[in-house]
Amino acid sequence: MKILANDGISDLGKSLLEKAGFTVITEKVDQENLASEVNAQGIEMILVRSATTVRKEVIDACSGLKLIGRGGVGMDNIDVQYARDKGITVINTPASSSQSVAELVMGHLFAISRSLNDSYKNIETGDFSALKKKYAKGVELRGKTLGIIGFGRIGQSLASYALGCGMDVIAIDQFSTPVSINVPIGNGNQATVSITPSLSLTDELGKLDYISIHVPKQADGSAVISSKEFAMMKKGVRLVNAARGGVINEDDLLVALNRGQVA
């Protein structure tokens, strides 16, 4: 059975599949040639990340396709229900990146609180008195309130890190079931904190010093955060999007940045 890993695969992953008897093809196929190559090579499984899309047209054209796998969480690049209705198995790896993304967000939170990226780019100017004045107004994470929009695996992992840093966490999600967050605090110790997500984004926005987004765009394709939501935020709020492009209306974000609504 042939597998096309069109967006790449680790050496270990390829080795394990080959040991299980699969033929793994890793040569990149251009999107416009995907269906024809799948049929020509007798490929029965396609593994993708985010670069390759598997839409209705490809699914209809590839009658021998048995499985579509997404190496990651979101499956917005696959027509999932249509494929399943055609009898094709569609899978993803929902827990694979939770800790990595959470740590990435924490890195961004520290960086935007201390202007690390901007100061690094400007340090070569040599005007240290001007730089010191410009970057002397960093803020601390401890004691601040982080709003996590989307409280799935990644959001919960982020909450664990943020709580460990002494932040208060408000979760916003479509489900209000209380979630127990395990917070490792080192030396084999951990604490447990219960968080009940709020169902209303607008009720919480004015309370937040930091916001991290972990949801797709809305069902109609519109942004989750636009001018209406920016107007409800604290002045100087700091915002991280480690989800998808389009979740934030970028034109409205630029206006909010220029006004100082977003730091």
N, C-alpha and C positions, 0 to 999 in steps of 0.2 A: 504494500500500500504506500502511495507517494504522498508526501506532505510538502507543500510550498510554504516556507517561512519567509514571506516576502519582505518583511521589515527587519530581518535579522533575527538571530537567536544565539544564545550563549553556546560556547563550545561544550559545556557540560550538558545543556539541554539537548543539543544535537546528538551528543554521544549516547545519552540515555535513550533517546528515541530510536537511534540506530541499533542499539543493543536489544531493543524490544521488537526489532524486525522491520521497522519503517525505513523507507528511503526518504531522506530529507534534502530538499532542494533549496539552496540559499541564494542563488543568482537572482538579483532583483529584476522583476518584471514591471515594465511601465504600466501605469493604470489603464491606458487605452488598449493595451494588448493583454490584459489580465485574463479575460474570458477565453480568448483564442489559445493562449498558452496553457491554461488549465486543461482545456479539451485536448490539445495536441499532445501533451505529456501524460495524459491520463491521471491527473492529480485529483485525489479524492478529499483532501483536507487542506485548508488554507489557514495559516497562522499569520496574524497581523498585529501591529501595534497601533499607531495613530495615523501613519502616512497613507496606508492603503485603505481604500473604501470598498466594501462589498455590498453593493446596492441591488435592488430588484433586477436590474438589467443583467448583472453578472450572474445572479442566482438563477434567473430564467434560462440563461445561455449555457449554464454548466449543469447538465442533467445528472452527471456522475458525482456531483459534490455531496459529501456526506457530513462534513463537519467544518465549522468556521470557529476559530479560536482567537480571542483577543488577549494579547499579553499586556494586561493592565486592567483598569477598573471600568471606565466609561466605555460604552459600546455605541456611541452616537455615529460612528463611521460604518456601522453595519445595520442593515434593515432586519433587525432581530426577529420580530414577530412574523414577518413575511417568510423568512427562512425557516422558522420553526413550523409554520403552517404548511410548508412544502416538504416537511419531514427531515429537514437538516438540523443536526444538533449544533447549538451555538453556546459556547462557553467563554468565560473570562477568568481572571485571577484576582478576585476582589480584595484579598488580604495581602497581596504581594508587596504593595508599595506604601502601606499605611504609615509605618514608622519612618520611612525615608521622606515621604512628603511632609509629615509632621515636623521632622527635624529641619527640612528646607524652610518651612514657614517660620519656625523659631529663628533660624538664621536671618531671614528677611526682617522679622520683628526687631531683632537686635540692630541690624544694619540701618534700618530706617529711623530708629530711635537715636542713632549716633552719627547719622549722615556718612556712614562708612564709604559707600560707593562714590559719592560726590567728592568727599575729602581726598580719597585715594587718587581720583582723577586729577585733582587740582594741587596736590602736594608738590609737584615738580615746579610750580611757579616760583617757589622760594620766598614768597611774601608771607612769612609765618605769622606776623602780627595780624594781618588781615584774615588769614585762615583761622587763627585762634579765636578771633572775634566772631567770625561767621559760624564756626562749628562748636562754640562753647555752650550752646543751649540744648545739649542732649537730654533725654529723659530716661527714667528708669522704668523697667517693666513691672517690677514688684509693686504691688498695690494698685495697679491699673486694671481696668476691666476689659477683657477680650470677649468680643462677640463672635461666635462660630456659627456661620450660616450653613446648615447641612451637618447633621450630627450622626453620620454613619461611621464606618470604621476609621477613616482618616480624621474626621472631626473629633472622635473620641480619643484617638491617639494624640492629637494636638492638645486636647484638654489635659491629658496626663502630663505632658511637658509643661504647659502653661501653669497648671496648678503647682507643679514642682518648683516653678520660678517665683511663686508667691502671687500670681495673678488671680483675680476673680474671673470666673468664666460664666457667661450667659450663652446658652445654646438656643438656636432657632431652627426648628425642624417641622416637618409635616406630621410627626408623631410626638405625643406628649408623654410617652411612657418613661418613667424614671430610669436612668442609666447609672450603674455603679462604675466609677472610674478608678482603676488601680493606679496609684502614683508611686513608682519606685523612688526611694529617697536614698539609695546607696547602702553599701555594707549589708546587703541582704534584707533590708527593711523596706516596708511599703505602707502607704496609707490608702484608705478607700474613701472616696467622696461621691455622694449621690447628686446627680444633676438631672433636673426635670426640664426638658426643652420647652421653650415657649412656642406657641403656634403662630404668633404674630410678630413679624419683622418690624412693622411700624411702631409697635409698642415698646420695642427695645432699643431702637437706633439711638435715641437721645441719651442713653446711659453708657454708651460704649466709647472707650478711648482707642481701642484697636478693633479691627474687623478682619476676619479671615473667611474666605468664601470657598465652599466645597459642594456646590450644586451645579447642575447644568442650567442652560437657559430655560426660560419658562416654556410651557407647552405650546404657546403661540409663536415661539421663537424670539420673543422680546427679552431685553436685559432684566436681570433681577434688581440691579442698582442703576437708577437713572436720576434725573434732576429732582424728582419728587423725594426720593430717599436721601439724596445728598442734603436737601434742605432740612431734613429732620436730624441730621447728625450734629454732634458737638463740633465746634470750631477747632480745627487742628487735629481731627481724627486721623489715624494712620490705617492704611488699607492694604491688604495682601490678597491677591487672587492667584491661587495655585490650582484652579479648576480648569475652566475653558475660556477661550476668547469669546467675546460677545456677552458674557455674564454681566459685565459692566459696560454701560454706554460710554464709550471713550470720549465722545465729544462733550458730554455732560461732565465727565471726570476732569477734562482739561479746564472747563469753566470753574469747577470746584477747587482745583489746584491753584488757579490764578487768583481766586478770591481768598485763599487761605482756609477754606472750609476743610480741605484735605491737606495735611502737612506734607 
